[in-house]
Amino acid sequence: MALSAIASPSLMSNVENESTIVFQATVGPTTGNFQEKVKAVPLVSTIEVTEDDETTVPGSRHVASAPSVGSHTTDWVEKPLQLSDVISSILEPASGAKKLRKMLFETSELIICPGVYDGLSARTAMELGFNAMYMTGAGTTASRIGQPDLAIAQLHDMRENAEMIANLDPFGPPLIADMDTGYGGPIMVARTVEQYIRAGVAGAHLEDQVLTKRCGHLSGKKVVSHEEYISRIRAAHAARVRLQSDFVLIARTDALQTLGYDECISRLRAAREEGADVGLLEGFTSKAQAAQAVKDLAPWPLLLNSVENGKSPIITVNESRQMGFRIMIFSFATLAPAYVAIRETLARLKNEGIVGTPKHITPVKLFEVCGLQHSMAVDTNAGGTSFAGDL
């Protein structure tokens, strides 16, 4: 029988039987190194005590401090982690948010996230070993409902798609998702964050466009007031604190088109003060402007959205790394190539009467990408005989 207890870091307890006792110690955030005050997220560290040894719940000096904004290490990390080590270092199924936060604040590497929009594109990214993924709102809108990115997809569309992708593999990479405007006022923003957290989403970006928003790489964007935007961030932060989640809150501004660079920096600084973990300035007009934003907001982590043939110049992974960005998402990385491939194939079918699928792309191959071997193993290990022969 398991017994759970909530304890302060100084609580002492002896274990005298073989029951498993789980102590949860609320750990205060470490002090950031920003010049301005930052609201950090209170987290919960969990330790498991087993067997019948006399065991003492560790004091606060033995417990890893929760990484706050700008904190890149914790007191139990002896050397910098490599990005590729984070997922494999967590043996139990852990929340994507925990993995992403560990990558962000306990490594110094650039987190590269290909944009995915459905199960197959996500499975392909996982097959290739990406450490994180990004669920694109434009791709979700196009693939699920066949519509342009014009605020047509709403919370239920986005959450359902994000939940499916985030839970394909409990040991897999964390998922960052598009959260658009939060789909309403502060109440809806909080509800959106809560639903994303329960869906297993690791983090999401929340923007300052009006509710009738559009893709960040279209002209004619309109944004809400500074005060209304910050109320969204404040509601989002409060929601993830209430759920005691590691959820990574990314503050995005689309104000560059209409209000200029200085207002973007002002909004992001205010969002940082209200607890946002990462900043995203959408639609850079030059590489120099992107590099300057990193400097102006340092050491706060920034995310770069790469959309080839969009409103911004192409910035390579190496250039982004040298500028100091911490996360890089490629929103159209799978959606645009999928359209090209589908169109070329259907044109071949229409004109030549064949599809022309490469010989190595068999039904078995596609199913293997989607977890066929795992499904077969589940059946076999349970004593089933459905897969005793060849497929």
DRENLUM-381443 format. One record per residue (C-alpha): residue number from 1; x, y, z. Coordinates in Angstrom, 1 decimal, m for minus. Example, Ala and Ser with C-alpha at 12.3 -4.5 7.8 and 13.67 -1.06 7.14 Angstrom:
<rs>
{fivo = 1 | u = 12.3 | v = m4.5 | w = 7.8}
{fivo = 2 | u = 13.7 | v = m1.1 | w = 7.1}
</rs>
This chain:
<rs>
{fivo = 1 | u = 0.0 | v = 0.0 | w = 0.0}
{fivo = 2 | u = 1.3 | v = 3.4 | w = m0.9}
{fivo = 3 | u = 1.0 | v = 6.4 | w = 1.3}
{fivo = 4 | u = 1.4 | v = 10.0 | w = 0.1}
{fivo = 5 | u = 2.3 | v = 12.9 | w = 2.2}
{fivo = 6 | u = 3.0 | v = 16.6 | w = 1.6}
{fivo = 7 | u = 6.0 | v = 17.7 | w = 3.6}
{fivo = 8 | u = 8.0 | v = 20.8 | w = 4.1}
{fivo = 9 | u = 11.7 | v = 20.4 | w = 3.1}
{fivo = 10 | u = 12.7 | v = 20.2 | w = 6.8}
{fivo = 11 | u = 10.2 | v = 17.4 | w = 7.7}
{fivo = 12 | u = 11.9 | v = 14.3 | w = 9.1}
{fivo = 13 | u = 10.4 | v = 10.8 | w = 8.8}
{fivo = 14 | u = 11.4 | v = 7.3 | w = 9.4}
{fivo = 15 | u = 10.2 | v = 4.4 | w = 7.3}
{fivo = 16 | u = 9.7 | v = 1.2 | w = 9.3}
{fivo = 17 | u = 7.9 | v = m1.0 | w = 6.8}
{fivo = 18 | u = 7.9 | v = m1.9 | w = 3.2}
{fivo = 19 | u = 5.3 | v = 0.6 | w = 2.2}
{fivo = 20 | u = 6.2 | v = 3.2 | w = m0.3}
{fivo = 21 | u = 6.0 | v = 6.7 | w = 0.9}
{fivo = 22 | u = 6.1 | v = 9.7 | w = m1.5}
{fivo = 23 | u = 7.1 | v = 13.0 | w = 0.0}
{fivo = 24 | u = 6.4 | v = 16.1 | w = m2.0}
{fivo = 25 | u = 8.3 | v = 19.1 | w = m1.0}
{fivo = 26 | u = 7.4 | v = 22.5 | w = m2.3}
{fivo = 27 | u = 10.6 | v = 24.1 | w = m3.5}
{fivo = 28 | u = 11.0 | v = 27.9 | w = m3.9}
{fivo = 29 | u = 12.4 | v = 29.1 | w = m7.2}
{fivo = 30 | u = 16.0 | v = 30.2 | w = m7.5}
{fivo = 31 | u = 16.8 | v = 33.8 | w = m7.8}
{fivo = 32 | u = 17.0 | v = 35.0 | w = m11.4}
{fivo = 33 | u = 19.7 | v = 37.4 | w = m12.6}
{fivo = 34 | u = 17.4 | v = 40.0 | w = m14.2}
{fivo = 35 | u = 17.5 | v = 43.6 | w = m13.4}
{fivo = 36 | u = 13.7 | v = 43.6 | w = m13.3}
{fivo = 37 | u = 11.5 | v = 41.6 | w = m11.0}
{fivo = 38 | u = 10.3 | v = 38.3 | w = m12.5}
{fivo = 39 | u = 7.4 | v = 36.1 | w = m11.3}
{fivo = 40 | u = 8.8 | v = 32.5 | w = m11.2}
{fivo = 41 | u = 6.8 | v = 29.3 | w = m11.1}
{fivo = 42 | u = 6.6 | v = 27.4 | w = m7.8}
{fivo = 43 | u = 7.2 | v = 23.8 | w = m8.6}
{fivo = 44 | u = 7.0 | v = 20.5 | w = m6.7}
{fivo = 45 | u = 9.9 | v = 18.2 | w = m6.5}
{fivo = 46 | u = 9.0 | v = 14.6 | w = m5.7}
{fivo = 47 | u = 11.2 | v = 11.9 | w = m4.1}
{fivo = 48 | u = 10.3 | v = 8.3 | w = m3.6}
{fivo = 49 | u = 11.4 | v = 6.4 | w = m0.5}
{fivo = 50 | u = 11.2 | v = 2.6 | w = m0.5}
{fivo = 51 | u = 12.3 | v = m0.5 | w = 1.5}
{fivo = 52 | u = 12.5 | v = m0.5 | w = 5.3}
{fivo = 53 | u = 15.6 | v = 1.7 | w = 5.8}
{fivo = 54 | u = 15.5 | v = 4.7 | w = 8.1}
{fivo = 55 | u = 15.3 | v = 7.5 | w = 5.7}
{fivo = 56 | u = 15.3 | v = 11.2 | w = 6.1}
{fivo = 57 | u = 13.5 | v = 13.6 | w = 3.8}
{fivo = 58 | u = 16.3 | v = 15.8 | w = 2.5}
{fivo = 59 | u = 16.5 | v = 19.4 | w = 3.5}
{fivo = 60 | u = 16.2 | v = 22.1 | w = 1.0}
{fivo = 61 | u = 19.9 | v = 22.1 | w = 0.2}
{fivo = 62 | u = 19.6 | v = 18.5 | w = m1.1}
{fivo = 63 | u = 16.6 | v = 19.2 | w = m3.2}
{fivo = 64 | u = 17.0 | v = 20.5 | w = m6.7}
{fivo = 65 | u = 15.9 | v = 24.1 | w = m6.9}
{fivo = 66 | u = 13.1 | v = 24.7 | w = m9.4}
{fivo = 67 | u = 14.6 | v = 26.5 | w = m12.4}
{fivo = 68 | u = 13.2 | v = 30.0 | w = m12.7}
{fivo = 69 | u = 13.5 | v = 32.4 | w = m15.7}
{fivo = 70 | u = 17.1 | v = 32.8 | w = m16.6}
{fivo = 71 | u = 18.3 | v = 30.0 | w = m14.3}
{fivo = 72 | u = 20.4 | v = 27.6 | w = m16.3}
{fivo = 73 | u = 21.5 | v = 25.1 | w = m13.7}
{fivo = 74 | u = 20.4 | v = 23.6 | w = m10.4}
{fivo = 75 | u = 22.5 | v = 22.7 | w = m7.4}
{fivo = 76 | u = 22.5 | v = 19.0 | w = m8.2}
{fivo = 77 | u = 23.9 | v = 19.4 | w = m11.8}
{fivo = 78 | u = 27.6 | v = 18.7 | w = m11.7}
{fivo = 79 | u = 28.2 | v = 19.5 | w = m15.4}
{fivo = 80 | u = 26.1 | v = 21.0 | w = m18.2}
{fivo = 81 | u = 23.7 | v = 18.6 | w = m19.7}
{fivo = 82 | u = 23.6 | v = 18.0 | w = m23.4}
{fivo = 83 | u = 20.2 | v = 18.4 | w = m25.1}
{fivo = 84 | u = 20.3 | v = 14.8 | w = m26.4}
{fivo = 85 | u = 20.7 | v = 13.5 | w = m22.8}
{fivo = 86 | u = 17.6 | v = 15.1 | w = m21.3}
{fivo = 87 | u = 15.0 | v = 12.6 | w = m22.6}
{fivo = 88 | u = 17.1 | v = 9.5 | w = m21.9}
{fivo = 89 | u = 18.0 | v = 10.8 | w = m18.4}
{fivo = 90 | u = 14.4 | v = 10.6 | w = m17.3}
{fivo = 91 | u = 13.6 | v = 6.9 | w = m17.0}
{fivo = 92 | u = 10.0 | v = 7.2 | w = m16.0}
{fivo = 93 | u = 7.3 | v = 8.7 | w = m18.2}
{fivo = 94 | u = 7.5 | v = 12.3 | w = m17.4}
{fivo = 95 | u = 5.5 | v = 15.3 | w = m18.4}
{fivo = 96 | u = 6.6 | v = 17.0 | w = m21.6}
{fivo = 97 | u = 6.7 | v = 20.2 | w = m19.6}
{fivo = 98 | u = 9.3 | v = 18.8 | w = m17.2}
{fivo = 99 | u = 11.5 | v = 17.7 | w = m20.2}
{fivo = 100 | u = 11.2 | v = 21.0 | w = m22.0}
{fivo = 101 | u = 12.0 | v = 23.0 | w = m18.9}
{fivo = 102 | u = 15.0 | v = 20.9 | w = m18.2}
{fivo = 103 | u = 16.2 | v = 21.4 | w = m21.7}
{fivo = 104 | u = 15.7 | v = 25.1 | w = m21.5}
{fivo = 105 | u = 17.2 | v = 25.8 | w = m18.1}
{fivo = 106 | u = 19.7 | v = 23.0 | w = m17.6}
{fivo = 107 | u = 21.4 | v = 23.1 | w = m21.0}
{fivo = 108 | u = 22.7 | v = 25.9 | w = m23.1}
{fivo = 109 | u = 21.9 | v = 24.4 | w = m26.5}
{fivo = 110 | u = 19.4 | v = 25.6 | w = m29.2}
{fivo = 111 | u = 16.2 | v = 23.5 | w = m29.1}
{fivo = 112 | u = 15.2 | v = 22.8 | w = m32.7}
{fivo = 113 | u = 11.5 | v = 22.0 | w = m33.2}
{fivo = 114 | u = 10.1 | v = 20.9 | w = m36.6}
{fivo = 115 | u = 6.6 | v = 22.0 | w = m37.2}
{fivo = 116 | u = 4.2 | v = 19.1 | w = m37.1}
{fivo = 117 | u = 0.4 | v = 19.1 | w = m37.7}
{fivo = 118 | u = m0.8 | v = 15.5 | w = m37.4}
{fivo = 119 | u = 0.2 | v = 12.0 | w = m36.2}
{fivo = 120 | u = 2.3 | v = 11.0 | w = m39.2}
{fivo = 121 | u = 4.3 | v = 14.2 | w = m39.4}
{fivo = 122 | u = 5.0 | v = 14.0 | w = m35.6}
{fivo = 123 | u = 5.9 | v = 10.3 | w = m35.9}
{fivo = 124 | u = 8.3 | v = 11.2 | w = m38.7}
{fivo = 125 | u = 10.0 | v = 13.8 | w = m36.6}
{fivo = 126 | u = 10.3 | v = 11.3 | w = m33.7}
{fivo = 127 | u = 11.7 | v = 8.7 | w = m36.1}
{fivo = 128 | u = 14.5 | v = 11.2 | w = m37.1}
{fivo = 129 | u = 15.3 | v = 11.8 | w = m33.4}
{fivo = 130 | u = 14.3 | v = 15.5 | w = m32.9}
{fivo = 131 | u = 14.5 | v = 16.5 | w = m29.2}
{fivo = 132 | u = 11.3 | v = 18.5 | w = m29.4}
{fivo = 133 | u = 8.4 | v = 19.3 | w = m31.7}
{fivo = 134 | u = 6.1 | v = 22.2 | w = m32.4}
{fivo = 135 | u = 2.4 | v = 21.9 | w = m33.3}
{fivo = 136 | u = 1.7 | v = 24.6 | w = m35.8}
{fivo = 137 | u = m1.6 | v = 26.4 | w = m35.7}
{fivo = 138 | u = m1.6 | v = 27.0 | w = m39.4}
{fivo = 139 | u = m0.9 | v = 23.3 | w = m40.1}
{fivo = 140 | u = m3.6 | v = 22.2 | w = m37.6}
{fivo = 141 | u = m6.1 | v = 24.5 | w = m39.2}
{fivo = 142 | u = m5.2 | v = 23.4 | w = m42.7}
{fivo = 143 | u = m5.1 | v = 19.7 | w = m42.0}
{fivo = 144 | u = m8.0 | v = 19.3 | w = m39.5}
{fivo = 145 | u = m10.6 | v = 21.6 | w = m41.1}
{fivo = 146 | u = m9.1 | v = 22.6 | w = m44.5}
{fivo = 147 | u = m9.2 | v = 26.3 | w = m43.7}
{fivo = 148 | u = m6.7 | v = 29.2 | w = m43.7}
{fivo = 149 | u = m5.0 | v = 30.4 | w = m40.5}
{fivo = 150 | u = m7.6 | v = 33.2 | w = m39.8}
{fivo = 151 | u = m8.8 | v = 32.4 | w = m36.2}
{fivo = 152 | u = m11.1 | v = 29.7 | w = m37.6}
{fivo = 153 | u = m9.7 | v = 26.9 | w = m35.5}
{fivo = 154 | u = m10.6 | v = 27.3 | w = m31.9}
{fivo = 155 | u = m9.7 | v = 25.8 | w = m28.5}
{fivo = 156 | u = m11.3 | v = 22.4 | w = m29.1}
{fivo = 157 | u = m9.6 | v = 22.0 | w = m32.5}
{fivo = 158 | u = m6.2 | v = 22.9 | w = m31.2}
{fivo = 159 | u = m6.3 | v = 21.1 | w = m27.9}
{fivo = 160 | u = m7.5 | v = 17.8 | w = m29.4}
{fivo = 161 | u = m4.7 | v = 17.8 | w = m32.0}
{fivo = 162 | u = m2.1 | v = 18.8 | w = m29.4}
{fivo = 163 | u = m3.2 | v = 16.1 | w = m27.0}
{fivo = 164 | u = m3.0 | v = 13.4 | w = m29.7}
{fivo = 165 | u = 0.5 | v = 14.5 | w = m30.7}
{fivo = 166 | u = 1.8 | v = 15.0 | w = m27.2}
{fivo = 167 | u = 0.7 | v = 11.5 | w = m26.1}
{fivo = 168 | u = 2.0 | v = 9.5 | w = m29.1}
{fivo = 169 | u = 5.0 | v = 8.3 | w = m26.9}
{fivo = 170 | u = 5.2 | v = 8.9 | w = m23.2}
{fivo = 171 | u = 9.0 | v = 8.7 | w = m23.4}
{fivo = 172 | u = 9.1 | v = 10.9 | w = m26.5}
{fivo = 173 | u = 10.1 | v = 14.5 | w = m27.2}
{fivo = 174 | u = 8.1 | v = 17.4 | w = m25.6}
{fivo = 175 | u = 5.6 | v = 19.3 | w = m27.7}
{fivo = 176 | u = 5.3 | v = 23.1 | w = m27.9}
{fivo = 177 | u = 2.0 | v = 24.2 | w = m29.3}
{fivo = 178 | u = 0.4 | v = 27.3 | w = m30.8}
{fivo = 179 | u = m2.1 | v = 28.8 | w = m28.3}
{fivo = 180 | u = m3.1 | v = 31.8 | w = m30.5}
{fivo = 181 | u = m4.7 | v = 34.5 | w = m28.5}
{fivo = 182 | u = m6.0 | v = 32.2 | w = m25.8}
{fivo = 183 | u = m9.4 | v = 32.3 | w = m27.5}
{fivo = 184 | u = m11.0 | v = 35.0 | w = m25.3}
{fivo = 185 | u = m10.5 | v = 37.1 | w = m22.2}
{fivo = 186 | u = m8.5 | v = 36.2 | w = m19.1}
{fivo = 187 | u = m11.1 | v = 33.5 | w = m18.2}
{fivo = 188 | u = m10.7 | v = 31.7 | w = m21.5}
{fivo = 189 | u = m6.9 | v = 32.2 | w = m21.5}
{fivo = 190 | u = m6.7 | v = 30.4 | w = m18.1}
{fivo = 191 | u = m9.0 | v = 27.7 | w = m19.3}
{fivo = 192 | u = m6.9 | v = 27.2 | w = m22.4}
{fivo = 193 | u = m3.7 | v = 26.9 | w = m20.4}
{fivo = 194 | u = m5.4 | v = 24.4 | w = m18.0}
{fivo = 195 | u = m6.6 | v = 22.3 | w = m20.9}
{fivo = 196 | u = m3.2 | v = 22.3 | w = m22.6}
{fivo = 197 | u = m1.5 | v = 21.2 | w = m19.4}
{fivo = 198 | u = m4.0 | v = 18.4 | w = m18.8}
{fivo = 199 | u = m3.5 | v = 17.4 | w = m22.5}
{fivo = 200 | u = 0.2 | v = 16.9 | w = m21.9}
{fivo = 201 | u = 1.5 | v = 19.9 | w = m23.9}
{fivo = 202 | u = 4.9 | v = 21.0 | w = m22.7}
{fivo = 203 | u = 4.6 | v = 24.7 | w = m23.5}
{fivo = 204 | u = 2.8 | v = 27.2 | w = m25.8}
{fivo = 205 | u = 3.0 | v = 30.7 | w = m27.1}
{fivo = 206 | u = 0.3 | v = 33.3 | w = m26.3}
{fivo = 207 | u = 0.1 | v = 36.3 | w = m28.6}
{fivo = 208 | u = m1.2 | v = 39.8 | w = m28.6}
{fivo = 209 | u = m3.3 | v = 39.9 | w = m31.8}
{fivo = 210 | u = m7.0 | v = 40.6 | w = m31.7}
{fivo = 211 | u = m9.3 | v = 37.6 | w = m31.5}
{fivo = 212 | u = m9.9 | v = 37.8 | w = m35.2}
{fivo = 213 | u = m6.2 | v = 37.1 | w = m35.7}
{fivo = 214 | u = m4.4 | v = 35.8 | w = m38.7}
{fivo = 215 | u = m1.1 | v = 34.0 | w = m39.5}
{fivo = 216 | u = 1.9 | v = 35.9 | w = m38.2}
{fivo = 217 | u = 3.4 | v = 36.1 | w = m41.7}
{fivo = 218 | u = 0.4 | v = 37.8 | w = m43.3}
{fivo = 219 | u = 0.0 | v = 41.5 | w = m43.7}
{fivo = 220 | u = m2.8 | v = 43.5 | w = m41.9}
{fivo = 221 | u = m2.3 | v = 42.2 | w = m38.4}
{fivo = 222 | u = m3.9 | v = 44.1 | w = m35.5}
{fivo = 223 | u = m3.0 | v = 43.8 | w = m31.9}
{fivo = 224 | u = m4.7 | v = 44.5 | w = m28.6}
{fivo = 225 | u = m3.6 | v = 47.2 | w = m26.1}
{fivo = 226 | u = m0.5 | v = 46.7 | w = m24.0}
{fivo = 227 | u = m2.7 | v = 46.3 | w = m20.9}
{fivo = 228 | u = m5.0 | v = 43.7 | w = m22.5}
{fivo = 229 | u = m2.1 | v = 41.7 | w = m23.6}
{fivo = 230 | u = m0.5 | v = 41.6 | w = m20.2}
{fivo = 231 | u = m3.8 | v = 40.6 | w = m18.7}
{fivo = 232 | u = m3.6 | v = 37.5 | w = m20.9}
{fivo = 233 | u = m0.1 | v = 36.7 | w = m19.8}
{fivo = 234 | u = m1.0 | v = 37.2 | w = m16.2}
{fivo = 235 | u = m4.0 | v = 34.9 | w = m16.5}
{fivo = 236 | u = m1.9 | v = 32.2 | w = m18.2}
{fivo = 237 | u = 0.8 | v = 32.4 | w = m15.6}
{fivo = 238 | u = m1.7 | v = 32.2 | w = m12.7}
{fivo = 239 | u = m3.3 | v = 29.1 | w = m14.3}
{fivo = 240 | u = m0.1 | v = 27.1 | w = m14.6}
{fivo = 241 | u = 0.9 | v = 28.1 | w = m11.0}
{fivo = 242 | u = m2.5 | v = 26.9 | w = m9.8}
{fivo = 243 | u = m2.0 | v = 23.5 | w = m11.4}
{fivo = 244 | u = 1.6 | v = 23.4 | w = m10.1}
{fivo = 245 | u = 2.8 | v = 22.7 | w = m13.6}
{fivo = 246 | u = 6.2 | v = 23.0 | w = m15.3}
{fivo = 247 | u = 4.4 | v = 24.3 | w = m18.4}
{fivo = 248 | u = 6.6 | v = 26.7 | w = m20.3}
{fivo = 249 | u = 4.8 | v = 29.9 | w = m21.0}
{fivo = 250 | u = 6.0 | v = 31.7 | w = m24.2}
{fivo = 251 | u = 5.0 | v = 35.3 | w = m24.6}
{fivo = 252 | u = 4.6 | v = 36.3 | w = m28.3}
{fivo = 253 | u = 4.1 | v = 39.7 | w = m29.8}
{fivo = 254 | u = 2.9 | v = 40.5 | w = m33.3}
{fivo = 255 | u = 3.1 | v = 44.3 | w = m32.7}
{fivo = 256 | u = 6.1 | v = 44.9 | w = m35.0}
{fivo = 257 | u = 4.0 | v = 45.6 | w = m38.1}
{fivo = 258 | u = 1.9 | v = 48.3 | w = m36.6}
{fivo = 259 | u = 3.6 | v = 49.6 | w = m33.5}
{fivo = 260 | u = 7.3 | v = 49.1 | w = m34.1}
{fivo = 261 | u = 10.2 | v = 47.4 | w = m32.5}
{fivo = 262 | u = 10.4 | v = 49.4 | w = m29.3}
{fivo = 263 | u = 6.8 | v = 48.6 | w = m28.4}
{fivo = 264 | u = 7.5 | v = 44.9 | w = m29.0}
{fivo = 265 | u = 10.4 | v = 45.0 | w = m26.6}
{fivo = 266 | u = 8.3 | v = 46.9 | w = m24.0}
{fivo = 267 | u = 5.6 | v = 44.2 | w = m24.3}
{fivo = 268 | u = 7.9 | v = 41.3 | w = m23.9}
{fivo = 269 | u = 9.6 | v = 42.9 | w = m20.9}
{fivo = 270 | u = 6.3 | v = 43.4 | w = m19.3}
{fivo = 271 | u = 5.3 | v = 39.8 | w = m20.1}
{fivo = 272 | u = 8.6 | v = 38.6 | w = m18.5}
{fivo = 273 | u = 7.8 | v = 40.5 | w = m15.3}
{fivo = 274 | u = 4.4 | v = 38.7 | w = m15.2}
{fivo = 275 | u = 6.1 | v = 35.3 | w = m15.3}
{fivo = 276 | u = 6.5 | v = 34.4 | w = m18.9}
{fivo = 277 | u = 9.5 | v = 31.9 | w = m19.4}
{fivo = 278 | u = 10.4 | v = 32.7 | w = m23.0}
{fivo = 279 | u = 9.8 | v = 35.6 | w = m25.5}
{fivo = 280 | u = 8.8 | v = 35.5 | w = m29.2}
{fivo = 281 | u = 8.9 | v = 38.5 | w = m31.4}
{fivo = 282 | u = 7.1 | v = 37.5 | w = m34.6}
{fivo = 283 | u = 8.0 | v = 38.8 | w = m38.0}
{fivo = 284 | u = 11.6 | v = 40.1 | w = m37.8}
{fivo = 285 | u = 12.3 | v = 42.3 | w = m40.8}
{fivo = 286 | u = 16.1 | v = 41.7 | w = m40.8}
{fivo = 287 | u = 18.7 | v = 39.4 | w = m39.3}
{fivo = 288 | u = 20.2 | v = 42.4 | w = m37.5}
{fivo = 289 | u = 16.9 | v = 43.1 | w = m35.8}
{fivo = 290 | u = 16.6 | v = 39.5 | w = m34.6}
{fivo = 291 | u = 20.1 | v = 39.6 | w = m33.2}
{fivo = 292 | u = 19.3 | v = 43.0 | w = m31.4}
{fivo = 293 | u = 16.2 | v = 41.5 | w = m29.8}
{fivo = 294 | u = 18.3 | v = 38.8 | w = m28.2}
{fivo = 295 | u = 20.7 | v = 41.4 | w = m26.8}
{fivo = 296 | u = 17.9 | v = 43.7 | w = m25.6}
{fivo = 297 | u = 16.2 | v = 41.0 | w = m23.7}
{fivo = 298 | u = 19.2 | v = 39.0 | w = m22.5}
{fivo = 299 | u = 19.5 | v = 36.8 | w = m20.6}
{fivo = 300 | u = 15.8 | v = 35.9 | w = m21.0}
{fivo = 301 | u = 15.5 | v = 33.0 | w = m23.5}
{fivo = 302 | u = 14.0 | v = 33.9 | w = m26.9}
{fivo = 303 | u = 12.3 | v = 31.7 | w = m29.5}
{fivo = 304 | u = 12.7 | v = 32.3 | w = m33.2}
{fivo = 305 | u = 9.9 | v = 31.3 | w = m35.6}
{fivo = 306 | u = 11.3 | v = 30.4 | w = m39.0}
{fivo = 307 | u = 8.9 | v = 30.6 | w = m41.9}
{fivo = 308 | u = 10.6 | v = 30.3 | w = m45.3}
{fivo = 309 | u = 9.0 | v = 32.6 | w = m47.9}
{fivo = 310 | u = 7.2 | v = 34.5 | w = m45.2}
{fivo = 311 | u = 7.7 | v = 38.0 | w = m43.9}
{fivo = 312 | u = 11.1 | v = 37.5 | w = m42.3}
{fivo = 313 | u = 14.5 | v = 36.7 | w = m43.9}
{fivo = 314 | u = 15.7 | v = 33.1 | w = m43.7}
{fivo = 315 | u = 17.9 | v = 32.6 | w = m40.6}
{fivo = 316 | u = 19.7 | v = 29.3 | w = m40.5}
{fivo = 317 | u = 20.1 | v = 27.1 | w = m37.4}
{fivo = 318 | u = 23.7 | v = 28.0 | w = m37.1}
{fivo = 319 | u = 22.9 | v = 31.8 | w = m37.4}
{fivo = 320 | u = 20.2 | v = 31.5 | w = m34.8}
{fivo = 321 | u = 22.6 | v = 29.6 | w = m32.4}
{fivo = 322 | u = 25.2 | v = 32.3 | w = m32.9}
{fivo = 323 | u = 22.7 | v = 35.1 | w = m32.2}
{fivo = 324 | u = 21.8 | v = 33.4 | w = m28.9}
{fivo = 325 | u = 18.2 | v = 32.2 | w = m29.5}
{fivo = 326 | u = 17.3 | v = 29.2 | w = m27.3}
{fivo = 327 | u = 14.4 | v = 27.7 | w = m29.2}
{fivo = 328 | u = 13.8 | v = 27.6 | w = m33.0}
{fivo = 329 | u = 10.5 | v = 26.4 | w = m34.5}
{fivo = 330 | u = 9.9 | v = 25.7 | w = m38.2}
{fivo = 331 | u = 6.1 | v = 26.2 | w = m38.5}
{fivo = 332 | u = 5.8 | v = 25.1 | w = m42.2}
{fivo = 333 | u = 8.6 | v = 22.4 | w = m42.1}
{fivo = 334 | u = 6.2 | v = 19.5 | w = m42.8}
{fivo = 335 | u = 3.1 | v = 21.3 | w = m44.1}
{fivo = 336 | u = 4.6 | v = 22.9 | w = m47.2}
{fivo = 337 | u = 6.5 | v = 19.9 | w = m48.4}
{fivo = 338 | u = 3.4 | v = 17.7 | w = m47.8}
{fivo = 339 | u = 1.4 | v = 19.9 | w = m50.1}
{fivo = 340 | u = 4.1 | v = 19.8 | w = m52.8}
{fivo = 341 | u = 4.4 | v = 16.0 | w = m52.6}
{fivo = 342 | u = 0.6 | v = 15.4 | w = m52.5}
{fivo = 343 | u = 0.0 | v = 17.7 | w = m55.4}
{fivo = 344 | u = 2.8 | v = 16.2 | w = m57.5}
{fivo = 345 | u = 1.5 | v = 12.7 | w = m56.8}
{fivo = 346 | u = m2.1 | v = 13.5 | w = m57.5}
{fivo = 347 | u = m1.1 | v = 15.2 | w = m60.8}
{fivo = 348 | u = 0.8 | v = 12.1 | w = m61.8}
{fivo = 349 | u = m2.3 | v = 10.0 | w = m61.0}
{fivo = 350 | u = m4.5 | v = 12.3 | w = m63.0}
{fivo = 351 | u = m2.2 | v = 12.5 | w = m66.0}
{fivo = 352 | u = m0.5 | v = 9.1 | w = m66.0}
{fivo = 353 | u = m2.8 | v = 6.9 | w = m64.2}
{fivo = 354 | u = m0.3 | v = 5.8 | w = m61.5}
{fivo = 355 | u = 0.7 | v = 7.1 | w = m58.1}
{fivo = 356 | u = 4.4 | v = 6.2 | w = m58.4}
{fivo = 357 | u = 5.1 | v = 5.4 | w = m54.8}
{fivo = 358 | u = 8.8 | v = 4.5 | w = m54.2}
{fivo = 359 | u = 9.2 | v = 0.7 | w = m53.8}
{fivo = 360 | u = 10.6 | v = 1.0 | w = m50.2}
{fivo = 361 | u = 7.5 | v = 2.9 | w = m49.0}
{fivo = 362 | u = 5.2 | v = m0.1 | w = m48.3}
{fivo = 363 | u = 2.2 | v = m0.2 | w = m46.0}
{fivo = 364 | u = 4.4 | v = m2.0 | w = m43.4}
{fivo = 365 | u = 7.0 | v = 0.7 | w = m43.5}
{fivo = 366 | u = 4.4 | v = 3.4 | w = m42.9}
{fivo = 367 | u = 2.8 | v = 1.5 | w = m40.1}
{fivo = 368 | u = 6.3 | v = 0.9 | w = m38.5}
{fivo = 369 | u = 6.8 | v = 4.7 | w = m38.5}
{fivo = 370 | u = 3.4 | v = 4.9 | w = m36.6}
{fivo = 371 | u = 4.4 | v = 2.4 | w = m33.9}
{fivo = 372 | u = 3.6 | v = m1.0 | w = m35.4}
{fivo = 373 | u = 6.4 | v = m2.9 | w = m33.5}
{fivo = 374 | u = 5.2 | v = m1.5 | w = m30.2}
{fivo = 375 | u = 1.6 | v = m2.5 | w = m30.9}
{fivo = 376 | u = 2.7 | v = m6.0 | w = m31.9}
{fivo = 377 | u = 4.8 | v = m6.3 | w = m28.8}
{fivo = 378 | u = 1.9 | v = m5.3 | w = m26.5}
{fivo = 379 | u = m0.3 | v = m8.1 | w = m28.0}
{fivo = 380 | u = 2.5 | v = m10.7 | w = m27.9}
{fivo = 381 | u = 3.6 | v = m9.9 | w = m24.4}
{fivo = 382 | u = m0.1 | v = m10.2 | w = m23.2}
{fivo = 383 | u = m0.2 | v = m13.7 | w = m24.7}
{fivo = 384 | u = m2.0 | v = m12.8 | w = m27.9}
{fivo = 385 | u = m1.3 | v = m14.6 | w = m31.1}
{fivo = 386 | u = m2.5 | v = m12.1 | w = m33.7}
{fivo = 387 | u = 1.0 | v = m11.4 | w = m34.9}
{fivo = 388 | u = 2.5 | v = m14.9 | w = m34.7}
{fivo = 389 | u = 3.1 | v = m14.9 | w = m38.5}
{fivo = 390 | u = 4.6 | v = m12.4 | w = m41.0}
{fivo = 391 | u = 2.7 | v = m9.3 | w = m41.9}
</rs>
